[in-house]
Amino acid sequence: MPKFAVIKTGGKQYLVKEGERLRVEKLEASEDGLIEFNEVLLTGDNDNNLYVGTPFLKDTKVSAERVSDGKAKKVIVARYHSKTRYRKTKGHRQPFTEVRIKEIK
Protein backbone atom coordinates (compact mmCIF):
# COMPACT_ATOMS: atom_id res chain seq x y z
CA MET A 1 0.00 0.00 0.00
CA PRO A 2 1.49 3.37 -0.98
CA LYS A 3 2.50 5.61 1.90
CA PHE A 4 3.24 8.71 -0.18
CA ALA A 5 2.70 10.04 -3.67
CA VAL A 6 3.73 12.95 -5.87
CA ILE A 7 0.76 14.58 -7.59
CA LYS A 8 0.53 17.35 -10.15
CA THR A 9 -2.14 20.05 -9.92
CA GLY A 10 -2.26 23.69 -10.84
CA GLY A 11 1.07 23.49 -12.68
CA LYS A 12 2.89 22.43 -9.51
CA GLN A 13 3.96 19.12 -7.97
CA TYR A 14 3.22 18.15 -4.36
CA LEU A 15 4.52 15.33 -2.16
CA VAL A 16 1.49 14.08 -0.23
CA LYS A 17 0.77 11.52 2.49
CA GLU A 18 -2.54 10.17 3.76
CA GLY A 19 -4.16 12.40 6.37
CA GLU A 20 -2.10 15.43 5.39
CA ARG A 21 -3.61 18.90 4.83
CA LEU A 22 -2.43 20.81 1.79
CA ARG A 23 -3.07 24.17 0.11
CA VAL A 24 -3.31 23.94 -3.68
CA GLU A 25 -4.42 26.29 -6.42
CA LYS A 26 -8.16 27.00 -6.46
CA LEU A 27 -10.13 23.86 -7.44
CA GLU A 28 -13.78 23.25 -8.13
CA ALA A 29 -15.13 20.43 -5.97
CA SER A 30 -18.32 18.41 -6.35
CA GLU A 31 -21.31 18.86 -4.03
CA ASP A 32 -19.96 16.30 -1.55
CA GLY A 33 -16.56 18.06 -1.42
CA LEU A 34 -14.53 15.15 -2.82
CA ILE A 35 -11.65 15.77 -5.23
CA GLU A 36 -9.66 13.15 -7.16
CA PHE A 37 -6.16 13.80 -8.46
CA ASN A 38 -5.52 11.62 -11.51
CA GLU A 39 -2.09 12.96 -12.43
CA VAL A 40 0.07 10.87 -10.07
CA LEU A 41 3.77 10.99 -10.96
CA LEU A 42 5.24 8.66 -8.32
CA THR A 43 4.21 6.49 -5.38
CA GLY A 44 6.25 4.75 -2.72
CA ASP A 45 6.23 3.17 0.71
CA ASN A 46 8.57 2.58 3.63
CA ASP A 47 9.88 -0.70 2.16
CA ASN A 48 11.94 1.16 -0.50
CA ASN A 49 9.40 0.35 -3.22
CA LEU A 50 9.07 3.18 -5.73
CA TYR A 51 6.73 3.24 -8.70
CA VAL A 52 7.53 5.95 -11.24
CA GLY A 53 5.16 6.91 -14.04
CA THR A 54 6.02 7.82 -17.62
CA PRO A 55 4.84 10.56 -17.09
CA PHE A 56 1.82 9.43 -15.01
CA LEU A 57 0.93 6.18 -13.25
CA LYS A 58 -2.11 4.44 -14.71
CA ASP A 59 -4.82 3.17 -12.35
CA THR A 60 -3.45 5.29 -9.48
CA LYS A 61 -5.52 8.06 -7.96
CA VAL A 62 -5.30 10.24 -4.89
CA SER A 63 -8.62 11.14 -3.30
CA ALA A 64 -9.05 14.17 -1.07
CA GLU A 65 -11.80 16.16 0.57
CA ARG A 66 -12.09 19.93 0.40
CA VAL A 67 -11.64 21.57 3.81
CA SER A 68 -11.90 25.25 2.92
CA ASP A 69 -11.32 27.93 0.32
CA GLY A 70 -9.56 31.20 0.87
CA LYS A 71 -7.01 33.72 -0.28
CA ALA A 72 -3.31 33.79 0.55
CA LYS A 73 -1.51 36.75 2.11
CA LYS A 74 -1.24 39.84 -0.05
CA VAL A 75 1.85 40.16 -2.21
CA ILE A 76 2.87 43.75 -2.96
CA VAL A 77 4.43 44.47 -6.35
CA ALA A 78 6.19 47.83 -6.72
CA ARG A 79 7.45 49.46 -9.92
CA TYR A 80 9.83 52.40 -9.86
CA HIS A 81 11.56 54.43 -12.56
CA SER A 82 14.30 56.68 -11.32
CA LYS A 83 14.39 60.39 -12.21
CA THR A 84 10.85 60.43 -13.65
CA ARG A 85 8.67 60.53 -10.51
CA TYR A 86 7.12 57.19 -11.50
CA ARG A 87 6.01 54.90 -8.69
CA LYS A 88 3.26 52.33 -8.84
CA THR A 89 2.22 49.60 -6.39
CA LYS A 90 -0.16 46.70 -6.86
CA GLY A 91 -1.41 43.99 -4.56
CA HIS A 92 -2.42 40.41 -5.35
CA ARG A 93 -4.06 37.70 -3.24
CA GLN A 94 -3.92 34.24 -4.81
CA PRO A 95 -7.02 32.07 -4.19
CA PHE A 96 -6.41 28.58 -2.81
CA THR A 97 -8.27 25.44 -1.81
CA GLU A 98 -7.23 23.56 1.32
CA VAL A 99 -7.65 19.79 0.99
CA ARG A 100 -7.14 16.78 3.25
CA ILE A 101 -5.67 13.70 1.57
CA LYS A 102 -7.92 10.74 2.33
CA GLU A 103 -6.55 7.82 0.35
CA ILE A 104 -3.88 6.86 -2.17
CA LYS A 105 -5.33 4.11 -4.39
N, C-alpha and C positions, 0 to 999 in steps of 0.2 A: 504494500500500500504506500503510495507516495506521501512523503512528509513535507515536501516543499515543491514549488513550481515557479517558473518564470513565465509571466503572462505579458501580452502586449495590448495596450489600450491607450487611446488618445495620443498616439505617436510616441509613447514612452514604454519602457519595460520595467516591470516590478517583480521583485522576489517576494513570494507570498507563502504563508503557512496557514494551516487550518486554525480558525479561531482568532486570527489577526484582524485588526481594524486598519483601514487604508484609505487615504484620500486620493482620488483619481479625478481626471477631467470630468466635467459634467456629463452624466449619462441619463438617458431616459429609461426608467424602470417600468415594469408592468404593474397592474393594479395591486398584486400581492407583494410587490417590492423585491421580487427575485430577479437577479441578473446572472447571466451565464457568459463567461469569457471563453470563446472558442479558440482564440489564437494563443495556444500554449506552446512555448518554445522549448522548454526543458522541464523534466521532473526528476526527482531523486528522493532517496531515503537515507537513513542512518547507516545502512549496510553497504555503503559505497556503490550503490547501483544508480547509474545515471542513464536517462533516456533522452536523447537529443533529437529534435525534429529537423526536417530539411524542407522548408524552414519551420513548419509547424508539426506537432504530433497529431496524428489522426486518432479519432475515438477518445480523445482526452479533453475534458472540460473542467473548468473551475466554476463552481456555483457560489454565489454570494447573495447577501441580502442588503438592501439599502438601509442605512441607519439615518442619514440626514443629508440635506443639501445646504450649501452656504456659499459664502464668498471668502477668499483668502484676504490677508492683510493688504492694505493699499501699498502699491509700488509707485513711487514718485519718479517721473522722468523729467529732467530739466535740460533745456537747450539754451545755449549761450553763444553769442557772437561778440567777440571783443571789439571795442571801438565803435560800435554802431548802436548802442543802447538797446540791444535785442536780447530779451530774456523771456522764456516761455516755460511754464511747468504744466504737466499733465499728471493725472492719477489714473491708476487702473487696478481693479479688483477682479481677479480671475475666479469664475464660479467653479465649484467642485462638488463632488458627490462622495460622501463617506460611506464605505461598504465594510461589511464583516464577512470574511471568507468562511463559508460553511463546510465545503467539501471539495476535495480534489478527486475527480473520478478518472 
